[in-house]
């Protein structure tokens, strides 16, 4: 009986010894091979964590953008709604994969295009310098603090764009509704008895209310093919005025005929909106726009 117990204890000890050896071997292998290295990123932020953007480049004045509950707004040099889709295409730069990383040299920055950067980008206040592309792999040099980094060159058109390209293309970028609209030739007023009933002046003999609703919708959802800086004569008078619900003062636009195209210019921001088929937008409801 005693001999059987000794054999059982021996087997248990042997099993424990083998288990301990396996654990030690596994620990040694893990320390020797920690697994694939984690990819370095341009910054520690994910796109959804970016709340503030600032871009300075050679295309015009620097501009700043801020995220709020309703999306993105431009705060400088224009106080307007921002182009949400363009910003969403830029934000992934925050987590762009770094393909190479070096200490930033203190001299000969010109060989990386960083003596006079093409652009400066601030993400949540963190300043990045955008340099030239590498002549061999055509990746973009970026300086982040004291590090010189290389990333795939997928963002240059967004980093080199002027402020106006980050302005929302909507002529009326708001969630409010039009209460009244006045042009040099006609005026539409919403009637108090119904949100979908409008009065047109001068009043035609007969016109469908559906045509009036459609005209208001055309203005409410009009989008510009392009937005540009358009200087105005200080004496220019707004020919188009409209009131948005919840806003204190009417919005105003001046129709400006340029050499290439007509623009609706906001006299406050001096921004010009190129509206496709603007003649139809300006025509009175139910009338045929001029040829």
GIBEL-V891766 format. One record per pair of residues at least 24 apart in sequence whose ideal C-beta (glycine too) atoms are under 10 Angstrom apart, sorted by sequence separation. I is the first residue (numbers start at 1). J is the second residue. D is the distance in whole Angstrom. If there is no record, write none. Layout:
I/J/D
I/J/D
This chain:
67/91/10
111/135/10
117/141/9
188/212/6
220/244/9
230/254/9
232/256/7
240/264/7
65/90/9
104/129/9
117/142/9
130/155/8
188/213/10
231/256/9
239/264/10
240/265/10
117/143/8
130/156/8
190/216/8
216/242/9
230/256/6
94/121/10
113/140/9
114/141/7
188/215/7
238/265/9
255/282/7
93/121/7
112/140/10
113/141/6
114/142/9
188/216/6
230/258/8
238/266/9
53/82/9
94/123/5
112/141/4
114/143/5
130/159/6
186/215/9
236/265/8
238/267/6
93/123/8
94/124/9
111/141/9
112/142/9
113/143/10
130/160/8
228/258/9
237/267/9
238/268/10
90/121/9
112/143/8
128/159/9
188/219/9
232/263/10
236/267/7
91/123/9
94/126/9
109/141/10
90/123/10
230/263/5
232/265/6
234/267/9
53/87/7
94/128/9
100/134/9
109/143/8
114/148/8
121/155/9
181/215/8
230/264/9
231/265/9
232/266/9
233/267/10
55/90/9
93/128/8
99/134/10
181/216/7
226/261/9
228/263/8
230/265/5
232/267/6
112/148/7
119/155/9
180/216/10
183/219/10
225/261/9
227/263/9
229/265/10
230/266/9
232/268/10
50/87/9
53/90/7
93/130/10
100/137/9
104/141/10
119/156/8
121/158/10
179/216/10
226/263/9
228/265/10
230/267/10
53/91/8
99/137/8
105/143/10
112/150/10
118/156/8
121/159/6
178/216/5
181/219/6
232/270/6
100/139/8
102/141/10
104/143/6
109/148/9
119/158/9
120/159/9
177/216/9
178/217/9
181/220/9
224/263/9
227/266/10
230/269/10
231/270/6
47/87/10
50/90/9
99/139/6
104/144/8
106/146/10
119/159/4
224/264/8
229/269/9
230/270/6
232/272/9
47/88/8
50/91/6
53/94/10
98/139/10
99/140/10
100/141/10
104/145/8
118/159/7
119/160/6
178/219/6
229/270/6
230/271/7
231/272/9
240/281/10
49/91/9
50/92/10
104/146/5
117/159/10
118/160/6
119/161/9
178/220/6
222/264/9
227/269/10
228/270/10
229/271/7
230/272/3
240/282/8
47/90/9
48/91/8
50/93/9
101/144/9
103/146/7
104/147/6
105/148/7
177/220/7
228/271/7
229/272/7
230/273/9
239/282/9
47/91/4
50/94/6
96/140/9
98/142/9
103/147/7
104/148/5
176/220/9
227/271/6
228/272/5
230/274/10
46/91/9
47/92/5
49/94/7
50/95/10
102/147/7
103/148/7
104/149/9
227/272/7
228/273/9
45/91/9
46/92/9
47/93/8
48/94/9
49/95/9
96/142/8
98/144/9
101/147/6
102/148/5
174/220/9
226/272/9
227/273/6
228/274/7
47/94/6
48/95/10
93/140/10
101/148/7
102/149/8
172/219/7
224/271/9
226/273/8
227/274/8
46/94/7
47/95/6
100/148/9
101/149/5
102/150/9
171/219/7
172/220/6
224/272/9
225/273/9
226/274/5
45/94/5
46/95/6
93/142/9
98/147/9
100/149/7
101/150/8
171/220/9
172/221/8
224/273/4
225/274/5
226/275/10
42/92/10
43/93/8
44/94/9
45/95/7
99/149/8
100/150/4
170/220/9
171/221/9
172/222/7
173/223/10
195/245/10
223/273/9
224/274/5
225/275/7
42/93/6
43/94/5
44/95/9
98/149/5
99/150/5
100/151/9
170/221/7
171/222/4
172/223/10
222/273/8
224/275/6
225/276/5
42/94/6
43/95/7
98/150/7
99/151/7
170/222/7
171/223/7
223/275/8
224/276/8
41/94/8
42/95/7
43/96/9
96/149/9
97/150/10
98/151/6
99/152/7
169/222/9
170/223/6
171/224/6
190/243/9
222/275/6
223/276/8
41/95/5
42/96/4
97/151/7
98/152/10
169/223/5
170/224/8
185/239/9
187/241/9
188/242/9
189/243/9
222/276/9
224/278/10
41/96/7
42/97/8
43/98/10
96/151/5
97/152/7
168/223/9
169/224/5
184/239/5
187/242/10
190/245/9
222/277/10
39/95/10
40/96/10
41/97/7
42/98/6
96/152/7
168/224/9
169/225/8
171/227/10
182/238/10
183/239/7
184/240/8
219/275/10
222/278/9
40/97/7
41/98/6
62/119/10
167/224/9
169/226/8
170/227/10
182/239/9
183/240/5
218/275/10
39/97/5
40/98/4
58/116/9
62/120/8
64/122/8
93/151/8
96/154/8
169/227/6
182/240/7
183/241/8
39/98/7
40/99/9
58/117/10
96/155/8
167/226/10
168/227/8
181/240/8
182/241/5
183/242/9
218/277/10
222/281/6
39/99/9
40/100/9
57/117/9
58/118/7
59/119/9
62/122/9
167/227/5
181/241/8
182/242/7
40/101/6
56/117/9
57/118/7
58/119/8
93/154/8
165/226/8
166/227/9
167/228/9
180/241/8
181/242/4
182/243/9
57/119/4
92/154/8
93/155/5
164/226/8
165/227/7
167/229/10
180/242/7
181/243/8
218/280/8
219/281/7
56/119/7
57/120/7
92/155/8
164/227/5
165/228/9
179/242/8
180/243/5
218/281/6
219/282/10
55/119/6
56/120/4
57/121/9
163/227/10
164/228/5
178/242/6
179/243/4
180/244/10
55/120/7
56/121/8
89/154/9
90/155/6
93/158/8
162/227/10
164/229/6
178/243/7
179/244/7
215/280/10
218/283/10
54/120/8
55/121/6
56/122/8
89/155/8
93/159/8
162/228/9
163/229/8
164/230/10
177/243/10
178/244/6
179/245/6
215/281/9
54/121/7
55/122/8
90/157/10
91/158/10
162/229/8
176/243/9
177/244/7
178/245/8
179/246/10
218/285/9
53/121/8
54/122/4
89/157/9
90/158/4
176/244/4
177/245/5
179/247/9
182/250/8
215/283/9
53/122/7
54/123/8
89/158/6
90/159/8
175/244/9
176/245/4
177/246/9
181/250/10
215/284/8
216/285/9
52/122/7
53/123/7
54/124/10
172/242/8
174/244/6
175/245/9
176/246/5
180/250/8
181/251/10
182/252/10
183/253/9
215/285/4
52/123/8
53/124/9
54/125/8
56/127/10
86/157/10
87/158/9
90/161/9
171/242/10
174/245/9
175/246/9
176/247/6
179/250/9
184/255/8
214/285/7
215/286/8
51/123/9
52/124/5
86/158/7
172/244/7
174/246/8
183/255/9
213/285/9
214/286/10
50/123/6
51/124/6
52/125/7
54/127/9
57/130/8
174/247/8
178/251/10
211/284/10
212/285/5
49/123/9
50/124/6
51/125/10
52/126/10
56/130/10
211/285/5
212/286/8
49/124/8
55/130/9
86/161/8
210/285/10
211/286/5
47/123/10
50/126/10
90/166/9
209/285/10
211/287/10
174/251/9
207/284/9
208/285/9
45/123/6
83/161/10
207/285/7
208/286/8
42/121/10
45/124/6
86/165/7
87/166/7
172/251/7
207/286/5
43/123/6
44/124/10
86/166/6
171/251/9
204/284/8
206/286/9
207/287/10
42/123/9
43/124/8
45/126/8
82/163/10
83/164/10
86/167/9
172/253/10
204/285/9
44/126/9
83/165/7
84/166/10
86/168/9
171/253/8
202/284/9
204/286/7
43/126/6
80/163/10
83/166/5
85/168/10
86/169/9
204/287/9
42/126/10
82/166/6
83/167/6
84/168/7
85/169/9
200/284/7
43/128/8
78/163/7
82/167/7
83/168/5
200/285/6
42/128/7
77/163/6
78/164/8
80/166/9
81/167/8
82/168/6
83/169/7
200/286/8
76/163/8
77/164/10
80/167/6
81/168/4
83/170/9
198/285/9
78/166/9
80/168/7
81/169/10
74/163/7
78/167/6
81/170/7
84/173/10
74/164/10
80/170/10
83/173/9
81/172/10
82/173/9
74/166/6
81/173/4
74/167/6
80/173/7
81/174/7
171/264/7
72/166/9
74/168/8
73/168/9
171/266/9
72/168/9
186/282/9
188/284/9
71/168/9
185/282/8
186/283/9
187/284/10
188/285/7
63/161/10
65/163/9
183/281/9
184/282/9
185/283/8
186/284/4
63/162/8
64/163/9
183/282/6
185/284/6
186/285/7
42/142/7
59/159/10
63/163/4
73/173/9
183/283/9
186/286/10
43/144/7
59/160/6
60/161/9
61/162/8
62/163/8
63/164/9
65/166/7
183/284/8
186/287/9
42/144/7
57/159/7
58/160/8
59/161/6
60/162/4
61/163/6
63/165/10
64/166/10
71/173/9
167/269/8
171/273/5
185/287/9
55/158/9
56/159/10
57/160/5
59/162/4
60/163/6
63/166/6
70/173/10
170/273/9
55/159/7
57/161/8
58/162/9
59/163/8
60/164/7
63/167/9
70/174/9
167/271/6
169/273/8
171/275/7
42/147/10
55/160/9
57/162/8
59/164/9
60/165/10
70/175/7
164/269/10
169/274/10
55/161/8
57/163/10
59/165/9
167/273/9
169/275/10
40/147/9
42/149/6
55/162/9
164/271/7
41/149/10
55/163/8
163/271/10
164/272/9
40/149/8
42/151/6
41/151/9
171/281/9
40/151/10
55/166/8
53/166/9
83/227/8
80/227/9
78/227/10
78/229/9
77/229/9
61/229/9
60/229/8
80/266/8
78/266/9
80/268/9
79/268/9
80/269/6
78/268/9
79/269/7
78/269/5
80/271/7
77/269/9
78/270/8
77/270/10
78/271/6
74/269/10
